[in-house]
Amino acid sequence: GAVVSQHPSRVICKSGTSVKIECRSLDFQATTMFWYRQFPKQSLMLMATSNEGSKATYEQGVEKDKFLINHASLTLSTLTVTSAHPEDSSFYICSAGDASSGNTIYFGEGSWLTVV
Amino acid sequence: GESVGLHLPTLSVQEGDNSIINCAYSNSASDYFIWYKQESGKGPQFIIDIRSNMDKRQGQRVTVLLNKTVKHLSLQIAATQPGDSAVYFCAESTSYDKVIFGPGTSLSVIP
């Protein structure tokens, strides 16, 4: 079945550096992907909608200059956390909808980011 | 960003009993609802979904009930097993657009 893959699954970076997380739809094309952030013992919070070939749509309160999203192809969206700080440490999860299967939504396995 | 709730309610049930997890959703325009299971350190796993033109849907050991009048969703798990221990999220969507998650409920199954 359709799978959404994220890479890396875990990453540690130094404060002030940038880190990129990839989200791939493995056997379907996704014109839209979604990025979520989840802090421990909390729910998934939608950060932005990634649109293939156009700018991402950010949710209120999410800094677009800090969380750069690029959706250059129909199977890949990337989230770059720029100038990362310890408070950006979180679990980042992406999802994509497969229009060919009735818009079934698939989630990636998530990426743990730790900023030290 | 959108967020719903900052605490995690918990539910403890005896193995073999039925579990009922409740959820209140916020957007009356939502027409698609999903229940997800999340185990520690993993992404959400689809359990069952329901469209707004239905009020009940059954899967294997799970049933979802939708009450649009009071904007309430519930997940029933029959004969709960230790492997069902996880956090359960209800989620809502409008026309299969972005999915917004509820606060989640932690289910703990007592052997």
HADDOCK unambig.tbl for C-alpha pairs under 7 A between the chains (distance, minus, plus):
assign (segid A and resid 41 and name CA) (segid B and resid 8 and name CA) 6.28 0.50 0.50
assign (segid A and resid 42 and name CA) (segid B and resid 6 and name CA) 5.69 0.50 0.50
assign (segid A and resid 42 and name CA) (segid B and resid 7 and name CA) 6.26 0.50 0.50
assign (segid A and resid 42 and name CA) (segid B and resid 8 and name CA) 6.50 0.50 0.50
assign (segid A and resid 42 and name CA) (segid B and resid 103 and name CA) 6.84 0.50 0.50
assign (segid A and resid 43 and name CA) (segid B and resid 101 and name CA) 6.71 0.50 0.50
assign (segid A and resid 43 and name CA) (segid B and resid 102 and name CA) 6.75 0.50 0.50
assign (segid A and resid 43 and name CA) (segid B and resid 103 and name CA) 5.15 0.50 0.50
assign (segid A and resid 43 and name CA) (segid B and resid 104 and name CA) 6.16 0.50 0.50
assign (segid A and resid 44 and name CA) (segid B and resid 101 and name CA) 6.13 0.50 0.50
assign (segid A and resid 45 and name CA) (segid B and resid 1 and name CA) 6.50 0.50 0.50
assign (segid A and resid 45 and name CA) (segid B and resid 2 and name CA) 5.81 0.50 0.50
assign (segid A and resid 45 and name CA) (segid B and resid 3 and name CA) 4.96 0.50 0.50
assign (segid A and resid 46 and name CA) (segid B and resid 1 and name CA) 5.89 0.50 0.50
assign (segid A and resid 46 and name CA) (segid B and resid 2 and name CA) 5.75 0.50 0.50
assign (segid A and resid 46 and name CA) (segid B and resid 100 and name CA) 6.85 0.50 0.50
assign (segid A and resid 47 and name CA) (segid B and resid 1 and name CA) 5.30 0.50 0.50
assign (segid A and resid 59 and name CA) (segid B and resid 1 and name CA) 4.40 0.50 0.50
assign (segid A and resid 59 and name CA) (segid B and resid 2 and name CA) 6.41 0.50 0.50
assign (segid A and resid 60 and name CA) (segid B and resid 1 and name CA) 4.68 0.50 0.50
assign (segid A and resid 60 and name CA) (segid B and resid 2 and name CA) 6.90 0.50 0.50
assign (segid A and resid 61 and name CA) (segid B and resid 1 and name CA) 5.07 0.50 0.50
assign (segid A and resid 62 and name CA) (segid B and resid 1 and name CA) 5.44 0.50 0.50
assign (segid A and resid 93 and name CA) (segid B and resid 43 and name CA) 6.75 0.50 0.50
assign (segid A and resid 103 and name CA) (segid B and resid 96 and name CA) 6.56 0.50 0.50
assign (segid A and resid 107 and name CA) (segid B and resid 43 and name CA) 6.42 0.50 0.50
assign (segid A and resid 107 and name CA) (segid B and resid 44 and name CA) 6.39 0.50 0.50
assign (segid A and resid 108 and name CA) (segid B and resid 43 and name CA) 5.95 0.50 0.50
assign (segid A and resid 109 and name CA) (segid B and resid 42 and name CA) 5.39 0.50 0.50
assign (segid A and resid 109 and name CA) (segid B and resid 43 and name CA) 4.23 0.50 0.50
assign (segid A and resid 110 and name CA) (segid B and resid 42 and name CA) 6.38 0.50 0.50
assign (segid A and resid 110 and name CA) (segid B and resid 43 and name CA) 5.36 0.50 0.50
